[in-house]
Amino acid sequence: MPQVRSELLVNAPVERVYSLAKEIERLPEFIPNVDKVTIRSRDGSTTVSEWAGKVPEFNRRIAWVEEDEWDDTARRCTFRLLSGDWDRYDGVWSFAPEGDGTRIVLTITYEYNVPLIGPLIRKLLHKLVARSADETLAGLRAMAEEGARDGP
């Protein structure tokens, strides 16, 4: 299965970064190809959400439902596909203190079968998933660092 990994240091406390990450409905603010994230349910540490976006390079819309398990003690989120256009979509976000900041690591394992997909399309899809992961972390960093400058 293809996998991407994105890692970023954020100049904000881990508690703030982790708390902001749990607000997944805000992700479309900084991931250009994600149009909407709708929370279906939040029950304790589990969040179920609907995602809608686009893959302009394939001239396709994409939608899925995922389940996120948030571990507040470990500051980690494990997510997995429940239904939708992906054939597989799961991964882990981890948040660790590093100095006065936070090291975020996002790993995504995916499979998306498009009819007649060839090696060039697989490479493009990998690049798109990696870009989305990078945009997620960069957007989260911008939100967390802006808030850190403004104070609590």
PyMOL commands that set and color helices and strands:
alter all, ss='L'
color gray80, all
select helices_A, chain A and resi 14-21+24-29+56-58+119-150
alter helices_A, ss='H'
color red, helices_A
select strands_A, chain A and resi 3-10+34-43+46-55+60-71+76-84+88-98+101-111
alter strands_A, ss='S'
color yellow, strands_A
deselect
rebuild
show_as cartoon
